[in-house]
Amino acid sequence: MKNSIKVERAKNDITQAKLAKLSQVSRQTINAIELGKYVPSALLALRLAKIFDTSVEEIFQLEEGES
């Protein structure tokens, strides 16, 4: 699964630590999501979309072969 968390953070000038606090997870979790090592729960994906005022689909995309 691809994601644009890092891009969204840059556009909104938000650090990993601040995003972690806003989304109620650890900074390590945000880092793991950005690196593609962790797939967030639906609840966390929705929280992140709300923080960035966008849709889940704009942040997370399936890669080829993932369906």
mmCIF file of the N, C-alpha and C atoms, coordinates in Angstrom:
data_MODEL
# 
_entry.id   MODEL 
# 
loop_
_atom_site.group_PDB 
_atom_site.id 
_atom_site.type_symbol 
_atom_site.label_atom_id 
_atom_site.label_alt_id 
_atom_site.label_comp_id 
_atom_site.label_asym_id 
_atom_site.label_entity_id 
_atom_site.label_seq_id 
_atom_site.pdbx_PDB_ins_code 
_atom_site.Cartn_x 
_atom_site.Cartn_y 
_atom_site.Cartn_z 
_atom_site.occupancy 
_atom_site.B_iso_or_equiv 
_atom_site.pdbx_formal_charge 
_atom_site.auth_seq_id 
_atom_site.auth_comp_id 
_atom_site.auth_asym_id 
_atom_site.auth_atom_id 
_atom_site.pdbx_PDB_model_num 
ATOM 1   N N  . MET A 1 1  ? 0.847   -1.172 0.000  1.00 0.00 ? 1  MET A N  1 
ATOM 2   C CA . MET A 1 1  ? 0.000   0.000  0.000  1.00 0.00 ? 1  MET A CA 1 
ATOM 3   C C  . MET A 1 1  ? 0.898   1.241  0.000  1.00 0.00 ? 1  MET A C  1 
ATOM 4   N N  . LYS A 1 2  ? 0.627   2.141  -0.908 1.00 0.00 ? 2  LYS A N  1 
ATOM 5   C CA . LYS A 1 2  ? 1.349   3.409  -0.972 1.00 0.00 ? 2  LYS A CA 1 
ATOM 6   C C  . LYS A 1 2  ? 0.586   4.444  -0.154 1.00 0.00 ? 2  LYS A C  1 
ATOM 7   N N  . ASN A 1 3  ? 1.325   5.450  0.318  1.00 0.00 ? 3  ASN A N  1 
ATOM 8   C CA . ASN A 1 3  ? 0.648   6.541  1.017  1.00 0.00 ? 3  ASN A CA 1 
ATOM 9   C C  . ASN A 1 3  ? 1.383   7.848  0.790  1.00 0.00 ? 3  ASN A C  1 
ATOM 10  N N  . SER A 1 4  ? 0.673   8.919  1.025  1.00 0.00 ? 4  SER A N  1 
ATOM 11  C CA . SER A 1 4  ? 1.250   10.258 0.833  1.00 0.00 ? 4  SER A CA 1 
ATOM 12  C C  . SER A 1 4  ? 1.301   11.037 2.152  1.00 0.00 ? 4  SER A C  1 
ATOM 13  N N  . ILE A 1 5  ? 1.483   10.319 3.248  1.00 0.00 ? 5  ILE A N  1 
ATOM 14  C CA . ILE A 1 5  ? 1.521   10.963 4.565  1.00 0.00 ? 5  ILE A CA 1 
ATOM 15  C C  . ILE A 1 5  ? 2.650   12.001 4.625  1.00 0.00 ? 5  ILE A C  1 
ATOM 16  N N  . LYS A 1 6  ? 3.833   11.623 4.161  1.00 0.00 ? 6  LYS A N  1 
ATOM 17  C CA . LYS A 1 6  ? 4.973   12.534 4.214  1.00 0.00 ? 6  LYS A CA 1 
ATOM 18  C C  . LYS A 1 6  ? 4.695   13.802 3.395  1.00 0.00 ? 6  LYS A C  1 
ATOM 19  N N  . VAL A 1 7  ? 4.097   13.653 2.234  1.00 0.00 ? 7  VAL A N  1 
ATOM 20  C CA . VAL A 1 7  ? 3.749   14.787 1.382  1.00 0.00 ? 7  VAL A CA 1 
ATOM 21  C C  . VAL A 1 7  ? 2.722   15.673 2.087  1.00 0.00 ? 7  VAL A C  1 
ATOM 22  N N  . GLU A 1 8  ? 1.701   15.046 2.657  1.00 0.00 ? 8  GLU A N  1 
ATOM 23  C CA . GLU A 1 8  ? 0.663   15.811 3.368  1.00 0.00 ? 8  GLU A CA 1 
ATOM 24  C C  . GLU A 1 8  ? 1.259   16.552 4.565  1.00 0.00 ? 8  GLU A C  1 
ATOM 25  N N  . ARG A 1 9  ? 2.173   15.900 5.264  1.00 0.00 ? 9  ARG A N  1 
ATOM 26  C CA . ARG A 1 9  ? 2.820   16.570 6.405  1.00 0.00 ? 9  ARG A CA 1 
ATOM 27  C C  . ARG A 1 9  ? 3.591   17.796 5.933  1.00 0.00 ? 9  ARG A C  1 
ATOM 28  N N  . ALA A 1 10 ? 4.308   17.651 4.827  1.00 0.00 ? 10 ALA A N  1 
ATOM 29  C CA . ALA A 1 10 ? 5.096   18.772 4.301  1.00 0.00 ? 10 ALA A CA 1 
ATOM 30  C C  . ALA A 1 10 ? 4.186   19.920 3.866  1.00 0.00 ? 10 ALA A C  1 
ATOM 31  N N  . LYS A 1 11 ? 3.096   19.598 3.179  1.00 0.00 ? 11 LYS A N  1 
ATOM 32  C CA . LYS A 1 11 ? 2.160   20.635 2.732  1.00 0.00 ? 11 LYS A CA 1 
ATOM 33  C C  . LYS A 1 11 ? 1.563   21.398 3.904  1.00 0.00 ? 11 LYS A C  1 
ATOM 34  N N  . ASN A 1 12 ? 1.365   20.690 5.022  1.00 0.00 ? 12 ASN A N  1 
ATOM 35  C CA . ASN A 1 12 ? 0.724   21.289 6.187  1.00 0.00 ? 12 ASN A CA 1 
ATOM 36  C C  . ASN A 1 12 ? 1.712   21.692 7.283  1.00 0.00 ? 12 ASN A C  1 
ATOM 37  N N  . ASP A 1 13 ? 3.015   21.526 7.001  1.00 0.00 ? 13 ASP A N  1 
ATOM 38  C CA . ASP A 1 13 ? 4.066   21.872 7.953  1.00 0.00 ? 13 ASP A CA 1 
ATOM 39  C C  . ASP A 1 13 ? 3.830   21.224 9.321  1.00 0.00 ? 13 ASP A C  1 
ATOM 40  N N  . ILE A 1 14 ? 3.646   19.896 9.295  1.00 0.00 ? 14 ILE A N  1 
ATOM 41  C CA . ILE A 1 14 ? 3.399   19.123 10.519 1.00 0.00 ? 14 ILE A CA 1 
ATOM 42  C C  . ILE A 1 14 ? 4.518   18.089 10.682 1.00 0.00 ? 14 ILE A C  1 
ATOM 43  N N  . THR A 1 15 ? 5.102   18.025 11.855 1.00 0.00 ? 15 THR A N  1 
ATOM 44  C CA . THR A 1 15 ? 6.135   17.026 12.132 1.00 0.00 ? 15 THR A CA 1 
ATOM 45  C C  . THR A 1 15 ? 5.496   15.667 12.396 1.00 0.00 ? 15 THR A C  1 
ATOM 46  N N  . GLN A 1 16 ? 6.322   14.631 12.347 1.00 0.00 ? 16 GLN A N  1 
ATOM 47  C CA . GLN A 1 16 ? 5.821   13.304 12.702 1.00 0.00 ? 16 GLN A CA 1 
ATOM 48  C C  . GLN A 1 16 ? 5.303   13.302 14.131 1.00 0.00 ? 16 GLN A C  1 
ATOM 49  N N  . ALA A 1 17 ? 5.999   13.967 15.018 1.00 0.00 ? 17 ALA A N  1 
ATOM 50  C CA . ALA A 1 17 ? 5.590   14.004 16.431 1.00 0.00 ? 17 ALA A CA 1 
ATOM 51  C C  . ALA A 1 17 ? 4.232   14.681 16.597 1.00 0.00 ? 17 ALA A C  1 
ATOM 52  N N  . LYS A 1 18 ? 4.038   15.806 15.913 1.00 0.00 ? 18 LYS A N  1 
ATOM 53  C CA . LYS A 1 18 ? 2.759   16.512 16.027 1.00 0.00 ? 18 LYS A CA 1 
ATOM 54  C C  . LYS A 1 18 ? 1.626   15.688 15.425 1.00 0.00 ? 18 LYS A C  1 
ATOM 55  N N  . LEU A 1 19 ? 1.886   15.062 14.270 1.00 0.00 ? 19 LEU A N  1 
ATOM 56  C CA . LEU A 1 19 ? 0.859   14.223 13.648 1.00 0.00 ? 19 LEU A CA 1 
ATOM 57  C C  . LEU A 1 19 ? 0.520   13.042 14.551 1.00 0.00 ? 19 LEU A C  1 
ATOM 58  N N  . ALA A 1 20 ? 1.528   12.484 15.182 1.00 0.00 ? 20 ALA A N  1 
ATOM 59  C CA . ALA A 1 20 ? 1.296   11.367 16.102 1.00 0.00 ? 20 ALA A CA 1 
ATOM 60  C C  . ALA A 1 20 ? 0.388   11.795 17.244 1.00 0.00 ? 20 ALA A C  1 
ATOM 61  N N  . LYS A 1 21 ? 0.659   12.957 17.802 1.00 0.00 ? 21 LYS A N  1 
ATOM 62  C CA . LYS A 1 21 ? -0.168  13.451 18.913 1.00 0.00 ? 21 LYS A CA 1 
ATOM 63  C C  . LYS A 1 21 ? -1.600  13.697 18.453 1.00 0.00 ? 21 LYS A C  1 
ATOM 64  N N  . LEU A 1 22 ? -1.756  14.338 17.291 1.00 0.00 ? 22 LEU A N  1 
ATOM 65  C CA . LEU A 1 22 ? -3.094  14.619 16.770 1.00 0.00 ? 22 LEU A CA 1 
ATOM 66  C C  . LEU A 1 22 ? -3.883  13.348 16.464 1.00 0.00 ? 22 LEU A C  1 
ATOM 67  N N  . SER A 1 23 ? -3.186  12.307 16.016 1.00 0.00 ? 23 SER A N  1 
ATOM 68  C CA . SER A 1 23 ? -3.868  11.071 15.627 1.00 0.00 ? 23 SER A CA 1 
ATOM 69  C C  . SER A 1 23 ? -3.860  10.013 16.730 1.00 0.00 ? 23 SER A C  1 
ATOM 70  N N  . GLN A 1 24 ? -3.293  10.361 17.882 1.00 0.00 ? 24 GLN A N  1 
ATOM 71  C CA . GLN A 1 24 ? -3.313  9.504  19.074 1.00 0.00 ? 24 GLN A CA 1 
ATOM 72  C C  . GLN A 1 24 ? -2.533  8.200  18.891 1.00 0.00 ? 24 GLN A C  1 
ATOM 73  N N  . VAL A 1 25 ? -1.386  8.295  18.213 1.00 0.00 ? 25 VAL A N  1 
ATOM 74  C CA . VAL A 1 25 ? -0.484  7.151  18.076 1.00 0.00 ? 25 VAL A CA 1 
ATOM 75  C C  . VAL A 1 25 ? 0.932   7.632  18.369 1.00 0.00 ? 25 VAL A C  1 
ATOM 76  N N  . SER A 1 26 ? 1.898   6.720  18.346 1.00 0.00 ? 26 SER A N  1 
ATOM 77  C CA . SER A 1 26 ? 3.285   7.116  18.585 1.00 0.00 ? 26 SER A CA 1 
ATOM 78  C C  . SER A 1 26 ? 3.923   7.659  17.301 1.00 0.00 ? 26 SER A C  1 
ATOM 79  N N  . ARG A 1 27 ? 4.993   8.407  17.485 1.00 0.00 ? 27 ARG A N  1 
ATOM 80  C CA . ARG A 1 27 ? 5.735   8.916  16.332 1.00 0.00 ? 27 ARG A CA 1 
ATOM 81  C C  . ARG A 1 27 ? 6.295   7.754  15.517 1.00 0.00 ? 27 ARG A C  1 
ATOM 82  N N  . GLN A 1 28 ? 6.670   6.678  16.202 1.00 0.00 ? 28 GLN A N  1 
ATOM 83  C CA . GLN A 1 28 ? 7.190   5.490  15.520 1.00 0.00 ? 28 GLN A CA 1 
ATOM 84  C C  . GLN A 1 28 ? 6.135   4.878  14.599 1.00 0.00 ? 28 GLN A C  1 
ATOM 85  N N  . THR A 1 29 ? 4.870   4.946  15.008 1.00 0.00 ? 29 THR A N  1 
ATOM 86  C CA . THR A 1 29 ? 3.788   4.433  14.164 1.00 0.00 ? 29 THR A CA 1 
ATOM 87  C C  . THR A 1 29 ? 3.674   5.262  12.893 1.00 0.00 ? 29 THR A C  1 
ATOM 88  N N  . ILE A 1 30 ? 3.737   6.570  13.025 1.00 0.00 ? 30 ILE A N  1 
ATOM 89  C CA . ILE A 1 30 ? 3.676   7.448  11.847 1.00 0.00 ? 30 ILE A CA 1 
ATOM 90  C C  . ILE A 1 30 ? 4.846   7.147  10.921 1.00 0.00 ? 30 ILE A C  1 
ATOM 91  N N  . ASN A 1 31 ? 6.028   6.986  11.497 1.00 0.00 ? 31 ASN A N  1 
ATOM 92  C CA . ASN A 1 31 ? 7.216   6.678  10.710 1.00 0.00 ? 31 ASN A CA 1 
ATOM 93  C C  . ASN A 1 31 ? 7.044   5.357  9.971  1.00 0.00 ? 31 ASN A C  1 
ATOM 94  N N  . ALA A 1 32 ? 6.542   4.335  10.650 1.00 0.00 ? 32 ALA A N  1 
ATOM 95  C CA . ALA A 1 32 ? 6.346   3.019  10.033 1.00 0.00 ? 32 ALA A CA 1 
ATOM 96  C C  . ALA A 1 32 ? 5.319   3.081  8.902  1.00 0.00 ? 32 ALA A C  1 
ATOM 97  N N  . ILE A 1 33 ? 4.275   3.866  9.076  1.00 0.00 ? 33 ILE A N  1 
ATOM 98  C CA . ILE A 1 33 ? 3.272   4.032  8.013  1.00 0.00 ? 33 ILE A CA 1 
ATOM 99  C C  . ILE A 1 33 ? 3.922   4.694  6.802  1.00 0.00 ? 33 ILE A C  1 
ATOM 100 N N  . GLU A 1 34 ? 4.672   5.773  7.037  1.00 0.00 ? 34 GLU A N  1 
ATOM 101 C CA . GLU A 1 34 ? 5.329   6.483  5.937  1.00 0.00 ? 34 GLU A CA 1 
ATOM 102 C C  . GLU A 1 34 ? 6.277   5.569  5.164  1.00 0.00 ? 34 GLU A C  1 
ATOM 103 N N  . LEU A 1 35 ? 6.963   4.690  5.868  1.00 0.00 ? 35 LEU A N  1 
ATOM 104 C CA . LEU A 1 35 ? 7.918   3.779  5.234  1.00 0.00 ? 35 LEU A CA 1 
ATOM 105 C C  . LEU A 1 35 ? 7.248   2.558  4.602  1.00 0.00 ? 35 LEU A C  1 
ATOM 106 N N  . GLY A 1 36 ? 5.939   2.434  4.777  1.00 0.00 ? 36 GLY A N  1 
ATOM 107 C CA . GLY A 1 36 ? 5.219   1.298  4.211  1.00 0.00 ? 36 GLY A CA 1 
ATOM 108 C C  . GLY A 1 36 ? 5.398   0.013  4.986  1.00 0.00 ? 36 GLY A C  1 
ATOM 109 N N  . LYS A 1 37 ? 5.862   0.120  6.238  1.00 0.00 ? 37 LYS A N  1 
ATOM 110 C CA . LYS A 1 37 ? 6.089   -1.062 7.072  1.00 0.00 ? 37 LYS A CA 1 
ATOM 111 C C  . LYS A 1 37 ? 4.876   -1.408 7.929  1.00 0.00 ? 37 LYS A C  1 
ATOM 112 N N  . TYR A 1 38 ? 3.905   -0.507 7.966  1.00 0.00 ? 38 TYR A N  1 
ATOM 113 C CA . TYR A 1 38 ? 2.723   -0.707 8.805  1.00 0.00 ? 38 TYR A CA 1 
ATOM 114 C C  . TYR A 1 38 ? 1.502   -0.184 8.063  1.00 0.00 ? 38 TYR A C  1 
ATOM 115 N N  . VAL A 1 39 ? 0.472   -1.003 8.007  1.00 0.00 ? 39 VAL A N  1 
ATOM 116 C CA . VAL A 1 39 ? -0.793  -0.595 7.391  1.00 0.00 ? 39 VAL A CA 1 
ATOM 117 C C  . VAL A 1 39 ? -1.728  -0.186 8.529  1.00 0.00 ? 39 VAL A C  1 
ATOM 118 N N  . PRO A 1 40 ? -2.181  1.056  8.514  1.00 0.00 ? 40 PRO A N  1 
ATOM 119 C CA . PRO A 1 40 ? -3.013  1.538  9.623  1.00 0.00 ? 40 PRO A CA 1 
ATOM 120 C C  . PRO A 1 40 ? -4.410  0.919  9.618  1.00 0.00 ? 40 PRO A C  1 
ATOM 121 N N  . SER A 1 41 ? -5.014  0.927  10.783 1.00 0.00 ? 41 SER A N  1 
ATOM 122 C CA . SER A 1 41 ? -6.403  0.479  10.901 1.00 0.00 ? 41 SER A CA 1 
ATOM 123 C C  . SER A 1 41 ? -7.302  1.468  10.168 1.00 0.00 ? 41 SER A C  1 
ATOM 124 N N  . ALA A 1 42 ? -8.515  1.067  9.917  1.00 0.00 ? 42 ALA A N  1 
ATOM 125 C CA . ALA A 1 42 ? -9.484  1.955  9.271  1.00 0.00 ? 42 ALA A CA 1 
ATOM 126 C C  . ALA A 1 42 ? -9.690  3.204  10.127 1.00 0.00 ? 42 ALA A C  1 
ATOM 127 N N  . LEU A 1 43 ? -9.751  3.039  11.425 1.00 0.00 ? 43 LEU A N  1 
ATOM 128 C CA . LEU A 1 43 ? -9.947  4.176  12.334 1.00 0.00 ? 43 LEU A CA 1 
ATOM 129 C C  . LEU A 1 43 ? -8.800  5.172  12.216 1.00 0.00 ? 43 LEU A C  1 
ATOM 130 N N  . LEU A 1 44 ? -7.568  4.676  12.213 1.00 0.00 ? 44 LEU A N  1 
ATOM 131 C CA . LEU A 1 44 ? -6.415  5.562  12.108 1.00 0.00 ? 44 LEU A CA 1 
ATOM 132 C C  . LEU A 1 44 ? -6.369  6.232  10.735 1.00 0.00 ? 44 LEU A C  1 
ATOM 133 N N  . ALA A 1 45 ? -6.687  5.500  9.689  1.00 0.00 ? 45 ALA A N  1 
ATOM 134 C CA . ALA A 1 45 ? -6.716  6.080  8.340  1.00 0.00 ? 45 ALA A CA 1 
ATOM 135 C C  . ALA A 1 45 ? -7.742  7.212  8.268  1.00 0.00 ? 45 ALA A C  1 
ATOM 136 N N  . LEU A 1 46 ? -8.891  7.020  8.887  1.00 0.00 ? 46 LEU A N  1 
ATOM 137 C CA . LEU A 1 46 ? -9.922  8.056  8.907  1.00 0.00 ? 46 LEU A CA 1 
ATOM 138 C C  . LEU A 1 46 ? -9.473  9.272  9.716  1.00 0.00 ? 46 LEU A C  1 
ATOM 139 N N  . ARG A 1 47 ? -8.797  9.026  10.831 1.00 0.00 ? 47 ARG A N  1 
ATOM 140 C CA . ARG A 1 47 ? -8.275  10.136 11.643 1.00 0.00 ? 47 ARG A CA 1 
ATOM 141 C C  . ARG A 1 47 ? -7.280  10.963 10.832 1.00 0.00 ? 47 ARG A C  1 
ATOM 142 N N  . LEU A 1 48 ? -6.373  10.276 10.146 1.00 0.00 ? 48 LEU A N  1 
ATOM 143 C CA . LEU A 1 48 ? -5.361  10.975 9.350  1.00 0.00 ? 48 LEU A CA 1 
ATOM 144 C C  . LEU A 1 48 ? -6.004  11.788 8.241  1.00 0.00 ? 48 LEU A C  1 
ATOM 145 N N  . ALA A 1 49 ? -6.986  11.222 7.583  1.00 0.00 ? 49 ALA A N  1 
ATOM 146 C CA . ALA A 1 49 ? -7.689  11.942 6.514  1.00 0.00 ? 49 ALA A CA 1 
ATOM 147 C C  . ALA A 1 49 ? -8.367  13.193 7.077  1.00 0.00 ? 49 ALA A C  1 
ATOM 148 N N  . LYS A 1 50 ? -8.960  13.067 8.250  1.00 0.00 ? 50 LYS A N  1 
ATOM 149 C CA . LYS A 1 50 ? -9.633  14.212 8.866  1.00 0.00 ? 50 LYS A CA 1 
ATOM 150 C C  . LYS A 1 50 ? -8.624  15.305 9.232  1.00 0.00 ? 50 LYS A C  1 
ATOM 151 N N  . ILE A 1 51 ? -7.475  14.919 9.772  1.00 0.00 ? 51 ILE A N  1 
ATOM 152 C CA . ILE A 1 51 ? -6.435  15.879 10.138 1.00 0.00 ? 51 ILE A CA 1 
ATOM 153 C C  . ILE A 1 51 ? -5.987  16.670 8.909  1.00 0.00 ? 51 ILE A C  1 
ATOM 154 N N  . PHE A 1 52 ? -5.841  15.967 7.784  1.00 0.00 ? 52 PHE A N  1 
ATOM 155 C CA . PHE A 1 52 ? -5.381  16.620 6.556  1.00 0.00 ? 52 PHE A CA 1 
ATOM 156 C C  . PHE A 1 52 ? -6.527  17.170 5.710  1.00 0.00 ? 52 PHE A C  1 
ATOM 157 N N  . ASP A 1 53 ? -7.748  17.040 6.201  1.00 0.00 ? 53 ASP A N  1 
ATOM 158 C CA . ASP A 1 53 ? -8.936  17.537 5.514  1.00 0.00 ? 53 ASP A CA 1 
ATOM 159 C C  . ASP A 1 53 ? -9.010  17.021 4.072  1.00 0.00 ? 53 ASP A C  1 
ATOM 160 N N  . THR A 1 54 ? -8.885  15.704 3.945  1.00 0.00 ? 54 THR A N  1 
ATOM 161 C CA . THR A 1 54 ? -8.938  15.049 2.641  1.00 0.00 ? 54 THR A CA 1 
ATOM 162 C C  . THR A 1 54 ? -9.577  13.682 2.808  1.00 0.00 ? 54 THR A C  1 
ATOM 163 N N  . SER A 1 55 ? -9.633  12.911 1.748  1.00 0.00 ? 55 SER A N  1 
ATOM 164 C CA . SER A 1 55 ? -10.224 11.576 1.834  1.00 0.00 ? 55 SER A CA 1 
ATOM 165 C C  . SER A 1 55 ? -9.144  10.521 2.084  1.00 0.00 ? 55 SER A C  1 
ATOM 166 N N  . VAL A 1 56 ? -9.556  9.397  2.604  1.00 0.00 ? 56 VAL A N  1 
ATOM 167 C CA . VAL A 1 56 ? -8.642  8.275  2.823  1.00 0.00 ? 56 VAL A CA 1 
ATOM 168 C C  . VAL A 1 56 ? -8.009  7.861  1.492  1.00 0.00 ? 56 VAL A C  1 
ATOM 169 N N  . GLU A 1 57 ? -8.807  7.889  0.428  1.00 0.00 ? 57 GLU A N  1 
ATOM 170 C CA . GLU A 1 57 ? -8.321  7.478  -0.892 1.00 0.00 ? 57 GLU A CA 1 
ATOM 171 C C  . GLU A 1 57 ? -7.230  8.402  -1.419 1.00 0.00 ? 57 GLU A C  1 
ATOM 172 N N  . GLU A 1 58 ? -7.253  9.664  -1.000 1.00 0.00 ? 58 GLU A N  1 
ATOM 173 C CA . GLU A 1 58 ? -6.213  10.598 -1.427 1.00 0.00 ? 58 GLU A CA 1 
ATOM 174 C C  . GLU A 1 58 ? -4.886  10.310 -0.726 1.00 0.00 ? 58 GLU A C  1 
ATOM 175 N N  . ILE A 1 59 ? -4.950  9.726  0.457  1.00 0.00 ? 59 ILE A N  1 
ATOM 176 C CA . ILE A 1 59 ? -3.742  9.455  1.239  1.00 0.00 ? 59 ILE A CA 1 
ATOM 177 C C  . ILE A 1 59 ? -3.208  8.047  0.983  1.00 0.00 ? 59 ILE A C  1 
ATOM 178 N N  . PHE A 1 60 ? -4.087  7.075  0.910  1.00 0.00 ? 60 PHE A N  1 
ATOM 179 C CA . PHE A 1 60 ? -3.682  5.675  0.761  1.00 0.00 ? 60 PHE A CA 1 
ATOM 180 C C  . PHE A 1 60 ? -4.152  5.106  -0.561 1.00 0.00 ? 60 PHE A C  1 
ATOM 181 N N  . GLN A 1 61 ? -3.233  4.443  -1.275 1.00 0.00 ? 61 GLN A N  1 
ATOM 182 C CA . GLN A 1 61 ? -3.568  3.820  -2.555 1.00 0.00 ? 61 GLN A CA 1 
ATOM 183 C C  . GLN A 1 61 ? -3.026  2.391  -2.581 1.00 0.00 ? 61 GLN A C  1 
ATOM 184 N N  . LEU A 1 62 ? -3.816  1.495  -3.150 1.00 0.00 ? 62 LEU A N  1 
ATOM 185 C CA . LEU A 1 62 ? -3.346  0.124  -3.343 1.00 0.00 ? 62 LEU A CA 1 
ATOM 186 C C  . LEU A 1 62 ? -2.316  0.102  -4.460 1.00 0.00 ? 62 LEU A C  1 
ATOM 187 N N  . GLU A 1 63 ? -1.331  -0.760 -4.319 1.00 0.00 ? 63 GLU A N  1 
ATOM 188 C CA . GLU A 1 63 ? -0.336  -0.927 -5.376 1.00 0.00 ? 63 GLU A CA 1 
ATOM 189 C C  . GLU A 1 63 ? -0.777  -2.064 -6.290 1.00 0.00 ? 63 GLU A C  1 
ATOM 190 N N  . GLU A 1 64 ? -0.143  -2.168 -7.440 1.00 0.00 ? 64 GLU A N  1 
ATOM 191 C CA . GLU A 1 64 ? -0.482  -3.252 -8.392 1.00 0.00 ? 64 GLU A CA 1 
ATOM 192 C C  . GLU A 1 64 ? -0.396  -4.595 -7.684 1.00 0.00 ? 64 GLU A C  1 
ATOM 193 N N  . GLY A 1 65 ? -1.381  -5.432 -7.896 1.00 0.00 ? 65 GLY A N  1 
ATOM 194 C CA . GLY A 1 65 ? -1.392  -6.764 -7.302 1.00 0.00 ? 65 GLY A CA 1 
ATOM 195 C C  . GLY A 1 65 ? -2.048  -6.818 -5.929 1.00 0.00 ? 65 GLY A C  1 
ATOM 196 N N  . GLU A 1 66 ? -2.331  -5.682 -5.348 1.00 0.00 ? 66 GLU A N  1 
ATOM 197 C CA . GLU A 1 66 ? -3.020  -5.638 -4.052 1.00 0.00 ? 66 GLU A CA 1 
ATOM 198 C C  . GLU A 1 66 ? -4.498  -5.381 -4.314 1.00 0.00 ? 66 GLU A C  1 
ATOM 199 N N  . SER A 1 67 ? -5.301  -6.378 -4.051 1.00 0.00 ? 67 SER A N  1 
ATOM 200 C CA . SER A 1 67 ? -6.743  -6.168 -4.207 1.00 0.00 ? 67 SER A CA 1 
ATOM 201 C C  . SER A 1 67 ? -7.506  -7.147 -3.377 1.00 0.00 ? 67 SER A C  1 
# 
